[in-house]
Amino acid sequence: MGTILLCEDSLEGIFTGIYKAYERKENHTECKLQAGEIENYQLFAEYVRVQREEELAKKVSRTICRDLGMEAYLCICQAIATEDKNKADAVYHTVVEGINCFKQSTISKNSSCSTFQFYGIMGNLTNPYVQKVFELSRSAGNEIMRMKEILRFRELENGILFAKIGPKCNVLSFIAPHFADRLPLENFVIYDHLRHLFVVHPAKQDWFIVTGEHFDKEITERFSEKEKEYEALFTHFCHTIAIRERKNLNLQRQMLPLRFRDYMVEF
């Protein structure tokens, strides 16, 4: 049944797993990569647990950027941000296919290599692994776009801007640069309560991500008086601007799914 490498469910963990898979010098068709804990073990398969190593992950990252291109690297990173159970194996074999095509593109005229030269590896959607990564990347990309649209900062008593989100994908590292670029002079925190992750942005400094389940939640519920006033005005505006005769709940849910509304002050 081959070898199954078990790695950490993170960008660094999966990239380390890819490095270790190449290091074993086995046939890639007989090797699989699994992120996180496995639920059902397969008979006659060899399971190898891989520990995350930052330096090895950086080497794989540089190789992907150099050989596959930045567009493919972004697609792979977004695919890893999803919660799909098969993402690690899809990314692994997409990287294998991309590196093989890169090596052959200068000496071969076959169709897959010509597709690589013109579109890059992500254009080879006939490959099931590439297609899987493409679909996962598109799903994460849609979630990133949604989070940028619906995220609402609320001013706390201490003057910090605080926003709470619960996305399907781990998109904090993708949306943080967007808000850091637009609010460089503000102290703000974005909290992903499903994963217990925080983006912390001190004013005039770089942002960073921290993790932790235990923190003083009462502080995040103490809003400034100015914030309460503006929230009341904004909510009143959103409720009064609507035209009752043109109310269409189905279209509203299509344009703004219900799962986002818990994080929007106007609702």
For each residue, the residues with C-beta under 8 A, 3 or more apart:
1: 42 43 44 45 46
2: 26 29 30 31 32 45 46
3: 24 26 30 31 32 45 46 47 48
4: 31 32 33 34 38 42 45 46 47 48
5: 17 20 21 31 32 33 34 48 49 50
6: 34 37 38 47 48 49 50
7: 13 14 16 17 20 33 34 35 49 50 52 88
8: 12 13 14 16 35 36 50 51 52
9: 13 14 35 36 88
10: 13 14 35 52 80
11: 14 15 57 77 80
12: 8 15 16 52 53 54 57
13: 7 8 9 10 16 17 35 50 52 57
14: 7 8 9 10 11 17 18 33 35 80 87 88 91 92
15: 11 12 18 19 56 57 60 61
16: 7 8 12 13 19 20 50 51 52 53 56 57 60
17: 5 7 13 14 20 21 33 35 50 88 92
18: 14 15 21 22 33 60 91 92 95
19: 15 16 22 23 53 56 57 59 60
20: 5 7 16 17 23 24 48 50 56
21: 5 17 18 24 26 28 31 33 92
22: 18 19 25
23: 19 20
24: 3 20 21 31
25: 22
26: 2 3 21 30 31
27: 30 31
28: 21 31 92 93 96
29: 2
30: 2 3 26 27
31: 2 3 4 5 21 24 26 27 28 92
32: 2 3 4 5 89 92
33: 4 5 7 14 17 18 21 88 89 91 92
34: 4 5 6 7 38 88 89
35: 7 8 9 10 13 14 17 85 87 88
36: 8 9 85
37: 6
38: 4 6 34 41 47
39:
40:
41: 38 45 47
42: 1 4 45
43: 1
44: 1
45: 1 2 3 4 41 42
46: 1 2 3 4
47: 3 4 6 38 41
48: 3 4 5 6 20
49: 5 6 7
50: 5 6 7 8 13 16 17 20
51: 8 16
52: 7 8 10 12 13 16 57
53: 12 16 19 56 57
54: 12 57 58
55: 58 59
56: 15 16 19 20 53 59 60
57: 11 12 13 15 16 19 52 53 54 60 61
58: 54 55 61 62
59: 19 55 56 62 63
60: 15 16 18 19 56 57 63 64 95
61: 15 57 58 64 65 73
62: 58 59 65 66
63: 59 60 66 67 99
64: 60 61 67 68 72 73 76 95 98
65: 61 62 68 69 70 73
66: 62 63
67: 63 64 98 99 102
68: 64 65 72 73 76 95 98 99 102 120 121
69: 65 72 73 120 121
70: 65 73 74
71: 74 75 120 122
72: 64 68 69 75 76 94 98 120 121 122
73: 61 64 65 68 69 70 76 77
74: 70 71 77 78 137
75: 71 72 78 79 122 133 134 137
76: 64 68 72 73 79 80 91 94 95 133 137
77: 11 73 74 80 81
78: 74 75 81 82 136 137 140 141 144 169 174
79: 75 76 82 84 87 90 91 132 133 136 137 140
80: 10 11 14 76 77 87 88 91
81: 77 78 140 169 170 171 173 174
82: 78 79 87 136 139 140 168 169 170
83: 168 169 170
84: 79 87 90 136
85: 35 36
86: 89 90 132
87: 14 35 79 80 82 84 90 91 132 133 136
88: 7 9 14 17 33 34 35 80 91 92
89: 32 33 34 86 92 93 129
90: 79 84 86 87 93 94 129 132 133 136
91: 14 18 33 76 79 80 87 88 94 95 133
92: 14 17 18 21 28 31 32 33 88 89 95 96 129
93: 28 89 90 96 97 129
94: 72 76 90 91 97 98 121 127 129 130 132 133
95: 18 60 64 68 76 91 92 98 99
96: 28 92 93 99 100
97: 93 94 100 101 121 124 127 129 130
98: 64 67 68 72 94 95 101 102 116 121
99: 63 67 68 95 96 102 103
100: 96 97 103 104
101: 97 98 104 105 112 113 115 116 121 124
102: 67 68 98 99 105 116
103: 99 100 106
104: 100 101 107 108 110 113
105: 101 102 108 113 114 116 117
106: 103
107: 104
108: 104 105 113
109: 113 114
110: 104 113 114
111: 114 115
112: 101 115 116 124
113: 101 104 105 108 109 110 116 117
114: 105 109 110 111 117 118
115: 101 111 112 118 119 123 124
116: 98 101 102 105 112 113 119 120 121 123 124
117: 105 113 114
118: 114 115 123
119: 115 116 122 123 124
120: 68 69 71 72 116 123
121: 68 69 72 94 97 98 101 116 124 130
122: 71 72 75 119 125 130 133 134
123: 115 116 118 119 120
124: 97 101 112 115 116 119 121 127 130
125: 122 130 131 134
126: 130 131
127: 94 97 124 130 131
128: 131 132
129: 89 90 92 93 94 97 132 133
130: 94 97 121 122 124 125 126 127 133 134
131: 125 126 127 128 134 135
132: 79 86 87 90 94 128 129 135 136
133: 75 76 79 87 90 91 94 122 129 130 136 137
134: 75 122 125 130 131 137 138
135: 131 132 138 139
136: 78 79 82 84 87 90 132 133 139 140
137: 74 75 76 78 79 133 134 140 141
138: 134 135 141 142
139: 82 135 136 142 143 168 169
140: 78 79 81 82 136 137 143 144 169 171 174
141: 78 137 138 144 145
142: 138 139 145 146
143: 139 140 146 147 167 168 169 171
144: 78 140 141 147 148 169 171 174 175
145: 141 142 148 149
146: 142 143 149 150 167 260
147: 143 144 150 151 165 167 171 175
148: 144 145 151 175 178
149: 145 146
150: 146 147 165 256 260 263 264
151: 147 148 163 165 175 179 190 263
152: 163 263 264 265
153: 161 162 163 188
154: 161 162 163 223 227 231 265
155: 159 160 161 162 223 224 226 227
156: 159 160 161 162 219 220 222 223 224 227
157: 219 222 223 224
158: 219
159: 155 156 187 224
160: 155 156 187 188 189
161: 153 154 155 156 183 186 187 188 189
162: 153 154 155 156 188 189 191 220
163: 151 152 153 154 188 189 190 191 263
164: 190 191 193 220 263
165: 147 150 151 190 191 192 193 263
166: 192 193 194 259 262 263
167: 143 146 147 170 171 192 194
168: 82 83 139 143
169: 78 81 82 83 139 140 143 144
170: 81 82 83 167 173 192 195 197
171: 81 140 143 144 147 167 174 175
172: 175 176 190 192 195 197 199 209
173: 81 170 176 209
174: 78 81 140 144 171 177 178
175: 144 147 148 151 171 172 178 179 190 199
176: 172 173 179 180 190 199 201 207 209
177: 174 180 181 207
178: 148 174 175 181 182
179: 151 175 176 182 183 188 190 199 201
180: 176 177 183 184 201 206 207
181: 177 178 184
182: 178 179
183: 161 179 180 186 188 201
184: 180 181 203 204
185: 203 204
186: 161 183 201 203
187: 159 160 161 201 202 203
188: 153 160 161 162 163 179 183 201
189: 160 161 162 163 198 199 200 201
190: 151 163 164 165 172 175 176 179 198 199
191: 162 163 164 165 197 198 220
192: 165 166 167 170 172 195 196 197 198
193: 164 165 166 196
194: 166 167
195: 170 172 192 211
196: 192 193 211 212 213
197: 170 172 191 192 209 210 211
198: 189 190 191 192 209 210 211 212
199: 172 175 176 179 189 190 207 208 209
200: 189 207 208 209 210
201: 176 179 180 183 186 187 188 189 205 206 207
202: 187 205
203: 184 185 186 187
204: 184 185
205: 201 202
206: 180 201
207: 176 177 180 199 200 201
208: 199 200
209: 172 173 176 197 198 199 200
210: 197 198 200
211: 195 196 197 198
212: 196 198 215
213: 196
214:
215: 212 219 220
216: 219 220
217: 220 221
218: 221 222
219: 156 157 158 215 216 222
220: 156 162 164 191 215 216 217
221: 217 218
222: 156 157 218 219
223: 154 155 156 157 227 228 231
224: 155 156 157 159 227 228
225: 228 229
226: 155 229 230
227: 154 155 156 223 224 230 231
228: 223 224 225 231 232
229: 225 226 232 233
230: 226 227 233 234
231: 154 223 227 228 234 235 265
232: 228 229 235 236
233: 229 230 236 237
234: 230 231 237 238 265 266
235: 231 232 238 239 265 266
236: 232 233 239 240
237: 233 234 240 241
238: 234 235 241 242 266
239: 235 236 242
240: 236 237
241: 237 238
242: 238 239 246 247
243: 246 247
244: 247
245:
246: 242 243
247: 242 243 244
248: 251 252
249: 252 253
250: 253 254
251: 248 254 255
252: 248 249 255 256
253: 249 250 256 257 258
254: 250 251 257
255: 251 252
256: 150 252 253 260 261
257: 253 254 260
258: 253 261
259: 166 262
260: 146 150 256 257 263 264
261: 256 258 264 267
262: 166 259 267
263: 150 151 152 163 164 165 166 260
264: 150 152 260 261 267
265: 152 154 231 234 235
266: 234 235 238
267: 261 262 264
